[in-house]
Every structure is written in structure tokens, then in C-alpha cells.
Amino acid sequence: MRFMLKAILDTEKANTAAKAGTLGKTIQGIVAELKPEAAYFMDEHGKRTGLIFFEMRDASQIPSIAEPWFMAFNAHVELHPVMIGEDLAKAGPGIEQAARKYGA
């Protein structure tokens, strides 16, 4: 299943890594392990943030996916299942059924 990981880095930890010259290398290493479909980097509320889209087969993978961000950057980590257009198209009948059953 496709997931989005949002990692919001602790500013102090990220600044320390930047000053040591390891920020980029550490992020690249963590991201490479996920073999993502896509990875984007931005700020969220003024903090360095990564959005990484990848496949996760089993919930037991969560610790190995999240822990590198916790350990390296004391990051706030969120994991969300996400869909592409094809997934949404497949979901159509379920959406219609829910609308018929629960729609006002």
C-alpha cells in the first residue's frame, strides 16, 4: 500500500547536523532506504519538512521507517495511506454505497 511519510525535523538537531555537514547526507540515506516513488522537501510552520511517498507492505515495517527520523533528527513523524487516481477510481463503488447508506 502506498503511504506518505511526513517528517518535521527538530530545528536544533537539524541545525547541528547542518553545521557538522551531515544534514543532507543523513536525509539522503534515510530516504534511499525507503526507495520512494517521490520525495519532496519544504517547510511546515518554519521547520524543515520532508514528504516521502513509498510502498509499505506490512505494519511491522513502521518502526524501521520512523525510527531513523526520530533518532537522527528528533522528528515529528506522521504516516498516512494515500491514493493515486487509479485507487480513487476503484474506490468509487464504496463511496457510492456509503453515500446511499449514510447520505442525508
Buried (B, 14 or more C-beta within 10 A) or exposed (E): EBBBBBBBBBEEBBEEBEEEEEBEEBBEEBBEEBEBBEBEEEEBEEBBBBBBBBEBEEEEBBEEBBEBBBEBBEBBBEBEEEEEEEEEEEEEEEEEEEEEEEEE
